[in-house]
Amino acid sequence: MGKKEQILLKIKNSIRQEDPNAEIILYGSRARGTSSKMFDWDILVLTDKSANINETEDNFRNYLYDIELETGQIISTLVYSKDYWNNILKFSSLYINVSNEGIRL
């Protein structure tokens, strides 16, 4: 298993500790394959939780911080409820880009 796959597996496992049903999507330059070693990892997390989404986002970031320290890589995380993502953000440029280029983990 390569370094990229190892990091993605760690990200996936960390997020699943907080929410086993979360949808996890890699997007951006790493998903497109146009990144360099110094680029961050853009991760979208879609959760069934709609209450306290900010607290949920903080929890995900706390889990991922350990991976950042271990690997020296920056992980940028966006967290939305699945309902908000699929209804409110459906016509946003982010939604379109993630739909076209995102890789589900």
N, CA, C and O atoms as a MOPAC input file, in Angstrom:
PM7 MOZYME 1SCF
protein

 N      0.84800 1    -1.17300 1     0.00000 1
 C      0.00000 1     0.00000 1     0.00000 1
 C      0.89200 1     1.23400 1     0.00000 1
 O      1.81500 1     1.33700 1     0.80800 1
 N      0.61900 1     2.17300 1    -0.90700 1
 C      1.40600 1     3.39200 1    -1.01800 1
 C      1.08700 1     4.38700 1     0.08200 1
 O      0.13400 1     4.20800 1     0.84000 1
 N      1.89200 1     5.43500 1     0.16200 1
 C      1.72500 1     6.45100 1     1.20300 1
 C      0.35700 1     7.12900 1     1.10600 1
 O     -0.30300 1     7.35000 1     2.12200 1
 N     -0.06800 1     7.46000 1    -0.12500 1
 C     -1.37200 1     8.11000 1    -0.31200 1
 C     -2.48500 1     7.22900 1     0.23100 1
 O     -3.36000 1     7.70500 1     0.95400 1
 N     -2.45800 1     5.95900 1    -0.11100 1
 C     -3.49200 1     5.03200 1     0.34000 1
 C     -3.47300 1     4.86800 1     1.85900 1
 O     -4.52500 1     4.74800 1     2.48600 1
 N     -2.26900 1     4.86300 1     2.45000 1
 C     -2.15700 1     4.74700 1     3.90800 1
 C     -2.77800 1     5.95600 1     4.59800 1
 O     -3.50500 1     5.81100 1     5.58100 1
 N     -2.49000 1     7.14800 1     4.08100 1
 C     -3.04500 1     8.36500 1     4.68000 1
 C     -4.56300 1     8.36900 1     4.54200 1
 O     -5.26700 1     8.69000 1     5.50000 1
 N     -5.07400 1     8.01900 1     3.37100 1
 C     -6.52300 1     7.99500 1     3.16300 1
 C     -7.20000 1     6.97300 1     4.07200 1
 O     -8.29600 1     7.22500 1     4.57300 1
 N     -6.57100 1     5.84000 1     4.28800 1
 C     -7.12900 1     4.83100 1     5.18600 1
 C     -7.16800 1     5.35500 1     6.62200 1
 O     -8.14500 1     5.12900 1     7.33700 1
 N     -6.12400 1     6.04600 1     7.04300 1
 C     -6.10200 1     6.63200 1     8.38600 1
 C     -7.19300 1     7.68600 1     8.53100 1
 O     -7.86900 1     7.74700 1     9.55800 1
 N     -7.36500 1     8.51300 1     7.50600 1
 C     -8.41400 1     9.53500 1     7.53100 1
 C     -9.78200 1     8.86300 1     7.65500 1
 O    -10.59000 1     9.23300 1     8.50600 1
 N    -10.02800 1     7.89200 1     6.81400 1
 C    -11.31200 1     7.18000 1     6.81600 1
 C    -11.58000 1     6.53700 1     8.17700 1
 O    -12.67300 1     6.68000 1     8.72500 1
 N    -10.59700 1     5.83600 1     8.71900 1
 C    -10.77700 1     5.16000 1    10.00700 1
 C    -11.01300 1     6.15200 1    11.13700 1
 O    -11.81500 1     5.89000 1    12.03300 1
 N    -10.32400 1     7.28400 1    11.10400 1
 C    -10.49800 1     8.29800 1    12.15300 1
 C    -11.89600 1     8.89500 1    12.11800 1
 O    -12.53100 1     9.06600 1    13.15800 1
 N    -12.36800 1     9.20800 1    10.92900 1
 C    -13.70800 1     9.78800 1    10.80100 1
 C    -14.76700 1     8.77200 1    11.21500 1
 O    -15.75800 1     9.12900 1    11.85100 1
 N    -14.56200 1     7.52500 1    10.86000 1
 C    -15.53800 1     6.48500 1    11.19700 1
 C    -15.60000 1     6.23300 1    12.70500 1
 O    -16.59700 1     5.70100 1    13.19200 1
 N    -14.55700 1     6.60400 1    13.45400 1
 C    -14.61800 1     6.50100 1    14.91700 1
 C    -15.70000 1     7.42400 1    15.45900 1
 O    -16.41500 1     7.07400 1    16.39800 1
 N    -15.81200 1     8.58900 1    14.87000 1
 C    -16.80500 1     9.57400 1    15.30600 1
 C    -18.18500 1     9.27100 1    14.71700 1
 O    -19.20000 1     9.42100 1    15.39800 1
 N    -18.21800 1     8.84800 1    13.46000 1
 C    -19.49600 1     8.60900 1    12.78100 1
 C    -19.34300 1     7.45800 1    11.78500 1
 O    -18.88600 1     7.67000 1    10.66200 1
 N    -19.71900 1     6.25200 1    12.18600 1
 C    -19.55400 1     5.08500 1    11.30900 1
 C    -20.32800 1     5.17900 1     9.99700 1
 O    -19.99200 1     4.49000 1     9.03400 1
 N    -21.35800 1     6.02000 1     9.94600 1
 C    -22.18200 1     6.14000 1     8.74300 1
 C    -21.82100 1     7.33600 1     7.86800 1
 O    -22.50400 1     7.60900 1     6.88100 1
 N    -20.77500 1     8.03700 1     8.21400 1
 C    -20.39600 1     9.22900 1     7.45100 1
 C    -19.96900 1     8.85400 1     6.03700 1
 O    -19.34400 1     7.81700 1     5.81300 1
 N    -20.31700 1     9.71700 1     5.09100 1
 C    -19.78900 1     9.60300 1     3.73600 1
 C    -18.53400 1    10.46700 1     3.69800 1
 O    -18.56200 1    11.62400 1     4.11700 1
 N    -17.44200 1     9.91500 1     3.20100 1
 C    -16.15500 1    10.59900 1     3.20200 1
 C    -15.68200 1    10.70300 1     1.76000 1
 O    -15.59100 1     9.70000 1     1.05200 1
 N    -15.38100 1    11.92700 1     1.33100 1
 C    -15.02200 1    12.15700 1    -0.06600 1
 C    -13.74500 1    12.98800 1    -0.14100 1
 O    -13.65000 1    14.06000 1     0.45600 1
 N    -12.77900 1    12.48000 1    -0.87400 1
 C    -11.57400 1    13.23900 1    -1.20200 1
 C    -11.89600 1    14.06000 1    -2.43800 1
 O    -12.41600 1    13.52800 1    -3.41900 1
 N    -11.59100 1    15.35800 1    -2.39900 1
 C    -11.83400 1    16.20700 1    -3.56000 1
 C    -10.64800 1    17.14400 1    -3.74200 1
 O     -9.71200 1    17.12800 1    -2.94200 1
 N    -10.68200 1    17.94500 1    -4.77200 1
 C     -9.60700 1    18.90500 1    -5.00900 1
 C     -8.45500 1    18.28900 1    -5.77900 1
 O     -8.61900 1    17.28500 1    -6.47200 1
 N     -7.28300 1    18.90400 1    -5.65000 1
 C     -6.12700 1    18.52200 1    -6.46800 1
 C     -5.66900 1    17.08800 1    -6.21800 1
 O     -5.19600 1    16.42500 1    -7.14100 1
 N     -5.80000 1    16.60500 1    -4.99500 1
 C     -5.38600 1    15.21500 1    -4.72700 1
 C     -6.33200 1    14.22500 1    -5.40900 1
 O     -5.89300 1    13.16800 1    -5.86200 1
 N     -7.59900 1    14.54900 1    -5.48600 1
 C     -8.54800 1    13.67700 1    -6.18700 1
 C     -8.30700 1    13.72100 1    -7.69200 1
 O     -8.44900 1    12.71100 1    -8.38100 1
 N     -7.94300 1    14.89200 1    -8.19600 1
 C     -7.67800 1    15.04200 1    -9.63400 1
 C     -6.31800 1    14.48200 1   -10.03000 1
 O     -6.07200 1    14.21900 1   -11.20700 1
 N     -5.43300 1    14.30000 1    -9.05100 1
 C     -4.08600 1    13.82000 1    -9.35000 1
 C     -3.16100 1    14.91500 1    -9.83300 1
 O     -2.17200 1    14.64100 1   -10.51200 1
 N     -3.47600 1    16.16700 1    -9.48600 1
 C     -2.66000 1    17.30200 1    -9.93100 1
 C     -1.92300 1    17.97400 1    -8.77900 1
 O     -1.48500 1    19.11700 1    -8.90500 1
 N     -1.78600 1    17.28000 1    -7.66800 1
 C     -1.16900 1    17.89100 1    -6.49100 1
 C      0.31400 1    17.56500 1    -6.41100 1
 O      0.81800 1    16.64700 1    -7.06000 1
 N      0.99000 1    18.35700 1    -5.58800 1
 C      2.37400 1    18.04600 1    -5.24100 1
 C      2.38200 1    17.59700 1    -3.78000 1
 O      1.33700 1    17.58400 1    -3.13000 1
 N      3.53600 1    17.23600 1    -3.27300 1
 C      3.63600 1    16.76000 1    -1.89000 1
 C      3.18700 1    17.80500 1    -0.88000 1
 O      2.75300 1    17.45500 1     0.21700 1
 N      3.28500 1    19.07800 1    -1.23300 1
 C      2.98300 1    20.14600 1    -0.28400 1
 C      1.50600 1    20.53000 1    -0.26500 1
 O      1.10600 1    21.34300 1     0.56900 1
 N      0.69200 1    19.98100 1    -1.14600 1
 C     -0.72400 1    20.31800 1    -1.19000 1
 C     -1.45600 1    19.64400 1    -0.03100 1
 O     -1.05100 1    18.58500 1     0.44700 1
 N     -2.53900 1    20.28100 1     0.40800 1
 C     -3.31900 1    19.70000 1     1.49400 1
 C     -4.25300 1    18.61300 1     0.96500 1
 O     -4.38900 1    18.41500 1    -0.24200 1
 N     -4.87800 1    17.92800 1     1.88700 1
 C     -5.85500 1    16.88600 1     1.58400 1
 C     -7.23200 1    17.49300 1     1.83600 1
 O     -7.56500 1    17.81300 1     2.97700 1
 N     -8.03000 1    17.65500 1     0.79200 1
 C     -9.37200 1    18.21700 1     0.91900 1
 C    -10.35800 1    17.07600 1     1.13700 1
 O    -10.53900 1    16.21800 1     0.27300 1
 N    -10.98900 1    17.08200 1     2.30300 1
 C    -11.89100 1    16.00400 1     2.68500 1
 C    -13.26400 1    16.59300 1     3.00000 1
 O    -13.39100 1    17.52800 1     3.79200 1
 N    -14.28100 1    16.02800 1     2.36600 1
 C    -15.66800 1    16.38100 1     2.65600 1
 C    -16.28100 1    15.24200 1     3.45200 1
 O    -16.17800 1    14.07600 1     3.06800 1
 N    -16.91900 1    15.58700 1     4.56200 1
 C    -17.59200 1    14.59100 1     5.39300 1
 C    -19.07500 1    14.94100 1     5.41400 1
 O    -19.46500 1    16.05100 1     5.77900 1
 N    -19.88700 1    13.97600 1     5.01800 1
 C    -21.33800 1    14.14000 1     5.05300 1
 C    -21.88400 1    13.23100 1     6.13700 1
 O    -21.63400 1    12.02600 1     6.14200 1
 N    -22.63200 1    13.82400 1     7.05300 1
 C    -23.11400 1    13.08900 1     8.21600 1
 C    -24.63400 1    13.14800 1     8.29400 1
 O    -25.25800 1    14.07000 1     7.76900 1
 N    -25.21500 1    12.16900 1     8.94600 1
 C    -26.65800 1    12.17200 1     9.19000 1
 C    -27.01800 1    13.14900 1    10.30500 1
 O    -28.17800 1    13.53300 1    10.45200 1
 N    -26.03300 1    13.54100 1    11.07800 1
 C    -26.26500 1    14.44100 1    12.20500 1
 C    -26.54500 1    15.84800 1    11.67800 1
 O    -25.77700 1    16.38500 1    10.88100 1
 N    -27.64200 1    16.43200 1    12.12600 1
 C    -27.93600 1    17.79800 1    11.70600 1
 C    -27.83000 1    18.77000 1    12.87700 1
 O    -27.58500 1    19.96000 1    12.68200 1
 N    -28.01200 1    18.26300 1    14.08000 1
 C    -27.86200 1    19.10600 1    15.26500 1
 C    -26.38700 1    19.17900 1    15.64600 1
 O    -25.64900 1    18.20500 1    15.49400 1
 N    -25.97100 1    20.32100 1    16.13300 1
 C    -24.59700 1    20.52200 1    16.61200 1
 C    -23.54900 1    20.17900 1    15.56000 1
 O    -22.55700 1    19.51700 1    15.86500 1
 N    -23.76100 1    20.62300 1    14.32900 1
 C    -22.82800 1    20.29300 1    13.24900 1
 C    -21.44300 1    20.88200 1    13.52400 1
 O    -20.43600 1    20.29000 1    13.13600 1
 N    -21.38000 1    22.03700 1    14.18600 1
 C    -20.07700 1    22.63100 1    14.51200 1
 C    -19.31100 1    21.76500 1    15.50600 1
 O    -18.09600 1    21.60400 1    15.38800 1
 N    -20.01200 1    21.21700 1    16.47000 1
 C    -19.36800 1    20.32300 1    17.43700 1
 C    -18.89100 1    19.04700 1    16.73900 1
 O    -17.79800 1    18.55200 1    17.01400 1
 N    -19.70500 1    18.53100 1    15.85100 1
 C    -19.32400 1    17.33800 1    15.08400 1
 C    -18.08600 1    17.62100 1    14.24700 1
 O    -17.17300 1    16.79700 1    14.18200 1
 N    -18.05400 1    18.78800 1    13.60700 1
 C    -16.89900 1    19.17100 1    12.79100 1
 C    -15.63900 1    19.27200 1    13.65100 1
 O    -14.57200 1    18.81600 1    13.24200 1
 N    -15.75800 1    19.86000 1    14.82800 1
 C    -14.61300 1    19.95400 1    15.74300 1
 C    -14.11500 1    18.56700 1    16.14700 1
 O    -12.90900 1    18.33400 1    16.22900 1
 N    -15.03800 1    17.65700 1    16.39700 1
 C    -14.64300 1    16.29200 1    16.76600 1
 C    -13.86700 1    15.62300 1    15.63900 1
 O    -12.84700 1    14.98000 1    15.88700 1
 N    -14.34200 1    15.76800 1    14.39800 1
 C    -13.62200 1    15.19900 1    13.25900 1
 C    -12.22400 1    15.79700 1    13.16100 1
 O    -11.24600 1    15.07800 1    12.95500 1
 N    -12.13600 1    17.10100 1    13.30800 1
 C    -10.83100 1    17.76900 1    13.19300 1
 C     -9.87600 1    17.32900 1    14.29200 1
 O     -8.67400 1    17.20400 1    14.05500 1
 N    -10.39500 1    17.09400 1    15.48700 1
 C     -9.54000 1    16.60400 1    16.57200 1
 C     -8.96000 1    15.23800 1    16.24200 1
 O     -7.78000 1    14.98600 1    16.48700 1
 N     -9.77900 1    14.36200 1    15.69100 1
 C     -9.28400 1    13.04100 1    15.28400 1
 C     -8.22600 1    13.17700 1    14.19000 1
 O     -7.20200 1    12.49500 1    14.22500 1
 N     -8.47100 1    14.04600 1    13.23200 1
 C     -7.56700 1    14.18300 1    12.09100 1
 C     -6.27700 1    14.91400 1    12.44900 1
 O     -5.27100 1    14.76600 1    11.75600 1
 N     -6.29600 1    15.69300 1    13.51300 1
 C     -5.10100 1    16.42900 1    13.92700 1
 C     -3.94600 1    15.47400 1    14.23300 1
 O     -2.79300 1    15.76700 1    13.91800 1
 N     -4.25600 1    14.34800 1    14.83800 1
 C     -3.21500 1    13.35200 1    15.13300 1
 C     -2.56000 1    12.84700 1    13.84800 1
 O     -1.35100 1    12.61900 1    13.81200 1
 N     -3.34800 1    12.67500 1    12.80900 1
 C     -2.80000 1    12.23600 1    11.51900 1
 C     -1.91900 1    13.33000 1    10.92800 1
 O     -0.86900 1    13.04200 1    10.35400 1
 N     -2.34200 1    14.57900 1    11.06600 1
 C     -1.52700 1    15.69600 1    10.58000 1
 C     -0.16700 1    15.71000 1    11.27300 1
 O      0.86100 1    15.89100 1    10.62100 1
 N     -0.16000 1    15.52000 1    12.58300 1
 C      1.10000 1    15.49900 1    13.33200 1
 C      1.97300 1    14.32800 1    12.91600 1
 O      3.18500 1    14.47200 1    12.75400 1
 N      1.36100 1    13.18100 1    12.74600 1
 C      2.09300 1    11.96300 1    12.39600 1
 C      2.70000 1    12.03200 1    10.99300 1
 O      3.82800 1    11.58900 1    10.77800 1
 N      1.94900 1    12.58800 1    10.04500 1
 C      2.37100 1    12.55200 1     8.64100 1
 C      2.99100 1    13.84900 1     8.14500 1
 O      3.66000 1    13.86200 1     7.11100 1
 N      2.77300 1    14.94700 1     8.87800 1
 C      3.24000 1    16.24400 1     8.40200 1
 C      2.39700 1    16.79200 1     7.26300 1
 O      2.80800 1    17.73500 1     6.58600 1
 N      1.22800 1    16.21500 1     7.04500 1
 C      0.32100 1    16.62700 1     5.97700 1
 C     -0.82000 1    17.45800 1     6.55600 1
 O     -1.25200 1    17.22200 1     7.68500 1
 N     -1.30400 1    18.42300 1     5.79000 1
 C     -2.42900 1    19.25500 1     6.20800 1
 C     -3.70900 1    18.63700 1     5.66000 1
 O     -3.80100 1    18.31700 1     4.47500 1
 N     -4.69800 1    18.47300 1     6.54200 1
 C     -5.98800 1    17.91300 1     6.14200 1
 C     -7.04400 1    18.99900 1     6.33100 1
 O     -7.32100 1    19.41700 1     7.45500 1
 N     -7.62900 1    19.44800 1     5.22900 1
 C     -8.68800 1    20.45600 1     5.26100 1
 C    -10.02800 1    19.73700 1     5.18300 1
 O    -10.29300 1    18.99000 1     4.24100 1
 N    -10.86200 1    19.97200 1     6.17900 1
 C    -12.10500 1    19.21500 1     6.29000 1
 C    -13.31700 1    20.13300 1     6.24900 1
 O    -13.37000 1    21.14500 1     6.94800 1
 N    -14.28200 1    19.76800 1     5.42700 1
 C    -15.59700 1    20.39900 1     5.43300 1
 C    -16.59300 1    19.35600 1     5.90000 1
 O    -16.54700 1    18.20700 1     5.46200 1
 N    -17.49900 1    19.75300 1     6.79400 1
 C    -18.49800 1    18.82700 1     7.31300 1
 C    -19.87800 1    19.44100 1     7.11900 1
 O    -20.13100 1    20.57500 1     7.52700 1
 N    -20.76100 1    18.67900 1     6.49300 1
 C    -22.14600 1    19.09600 1     6.28400 1
 C    -23.06100 1    17.92600 1     6.60600 1
 O    -22.66700 1    16.76400 1     6.50700 1
 N    -24.28200 1    18.24900 1     6.98900 1
 C    -25.27600 1    17.18200 1     7.08700 1
 C    -25.61200 1    16.75100 1     5.66500 1
 O    -25.55000 1    17.55100 1     4.73100 1
 N    -25.96400 1    15.49100 1     5.51200 1
 C    -26.31900 1    14.98100 1     4.18500 1
 C    -27.50800 1    15.74400 1     3.61500 1
 O    -27.56200 1    16.02500 1     2.41800 1
 N    -28.45100 1    16.07200 1     4.47600 1
 C    -29.63600 1    16.80800 1     4.03500 1
 C    -29.25900 1    18.19100 1     3.50200 1
 O    -29.72300 1    18.58800 1     2.43400 1
 N    -28.42800 1    18.92200 1     4.23100 1
 C    -27.99400 1    20.25500 1     3.80400 1
 C    -27.22100 1    20.16600 1     2.48800 1
 O    -27.43400 1    20.97200 1     1.58200 1
 N    -26.33000 1    19.19300 1     2.38700 1
 C    -25.51600 1    19.01100 1     1.18300 1
 C    -26.38600 1    18.73100 1    -0.04200 1
 O    -26.20500 1    19.34000 1    -1.09600 1
 N    -27.32600 1    17.80900 1     0.10900 1
 C    -28.12800 1    17.36400 1    -1.02900 1
 C    -29.27500 1    18.29800 1    -1.39200 1
 O    -29.86700 1    18.15800 1    -2.46200 1
 N    -29.59500 1    19.24000 1    -0.52700 1
 C    -30.69800 1    20.15400 1    -0.82100 1
 C    -30.24200 1    21.60000 1    -0.96700 1
 O    -30.45900 1    22.21700 1    -2.01000 1
 N    -29.62300 1    22.13600 1     0.05300 1
 C    -29.23900 1    23.54700 1     0.05100 1
 C    -28.04100 1    23.80000 1    -0.86000 1
 O    -28.03200 1    24.77400 1    -1.61200 1
 N    -27.04300 1    22.94200 1    -0.80100 1
 C    -25.80600 1    23.17200 1    -1.56200 1
 C    -25.80000 1    22.51800 1    -2.94100 1
 O    -24.79300 1    22.58000 1    -3.64600 1
 N    -26.88900 1    21.90600 1    -3.32700 1
 C    -26.94200 1    21.10600 1    -4.54900 1
 C    -26.51100 1    21.85500 1    -5.80700 1
 O    -26.00200 1    21.23500 1    -6.74100 1
 N    -26.69900 1    23.14600 1    -5.85500 1
 C    -26.36400 1    23.90600 1    -7.05800 1
 C    -25.11600 1    24.77400 1    -6.87800 1
 O    -24.83400 1    25.64500 1    -7.70200 1
 N    -24.38300 1    24.53500 1    -5.81300 1
 C    -23.16200 1    25.31400 1    -5.57500 1
 C    -22.01700 1    24.76800 1    -6.41700 1
 O    -22.04400 1    23.61400 1    -6.84400 1
 N    -21.01500 1    25.60300 1    -6.65200 1
 C    -19.84800 1    25.15100 1    -7.42300 1
 C    -19.10300 1    24.04700 1    -6.67500 1
 O    -18.55500 1    23.14200 1    -7.30400 1
 N    -19.07500 1    24.10700 1    -5.34900 1
 C    -18.42900 1    23.05200 1    -4.56900 1
 C    -19.12700 1    21.71100 1    -4.80700 1
 O    -18.46900 1    20.70000 1    -5.04700 1
 N    -20.44000 1    21.70600 1    -4.74200 1
 C    -21.20800 1    20.47500 1    -4.95400 1
 C    -20.91600 1    19.89900 1    -6.33700 1
 O    -20.69500 1    18.69700 1    -6.48100 1
 N    -20.91700 1    20.75100 1    -7.34100 1
 C    -20.66900 1    20.30900 1    -8.71900 1
 C    -19.26100 1    19.74600 1    -8.85800 1
 O    -19.07100 1    18.69100 1    -9.46200 1
 N    -18.26400 1    20.44800 1    -8.30000 1
 C    -16.88000 1    19.96700 1    -8.37700 1
 C    -16.70300 1    18.62900 1    -7.66600 1
 O    -16.07000 1    17.71700 1    -8.20000 1
 N    -17.25400 1    18.51300 1    -6.47700 1
 C    -17.12800 1    17.26300 1    -5.72300 1
 C    -17.85100 1    16.13300 1    -6.45600 1
 O    -17.35300 1    15.00800 1    -6.50700 1
 N    -19.01000 1    16.42500 1    -7.01700 1
 C    -19.75500 1    15.40200 1    -7.76300 1
 C    -18.97900 1    14.91700 1    -8.97600 1
 O    -19.01200 1    13.73100 1    -9.30400 1
 N    -18.28200 1    15.83000 1    -9.64300 1
 C    -17.54500 1    15.47800 1   -10.86000 1
 C    -16.18400 1    14.85100 1   -10.58500 1
 O    -15.75100 1    13.96800 1   -11.32600 1
 N    -15.50700 1    15.29400 1    -9.53300 1
 C    -14.11200 1    14.90400 1    -9.32500 1
 C    -13.84900 1    14.14700 1    -8.03400 1
 O    -12.77500 1    13.56900 1    -7.86200 1
 N    -14.81500 1    14.14300 1    -7.12700 1
 C    -14.58900 1    13.54900 1    -5.81400 1
 C    -14.41600 1    12.04300 1    -5.85500 1
 O    -14.94800 1    11.36000 1    -6.72900 1
 N    -13.65900 1    11.54100 1    -4.88700 1
 C    -13.42300 1    10.10300 1    -4.74200 1
 C    -13.95300 1     9.68600 1    -3.37300 1
 O    -13.46900 1    10.14900 1    -2.34000 1
 N    -14.94200 1     8.81400 1    -3.37800 1
 C    -15.49700 1     8.32000 1    -2.11000 1
 C    -14.52100 1     7.35100 1    -1.45800 1
 O    -13.96200 1     6.46900 1    -2.10900 1
 N    -14.33100 1     7.53800 1    -0.15700 1
 C    -13.42500 1     6.66200 1     0.59000 1
 C    -14.21500 1     5.57400 1     1.30100 1
 O    -13.63100 1     4.73300 1     1.98500 1

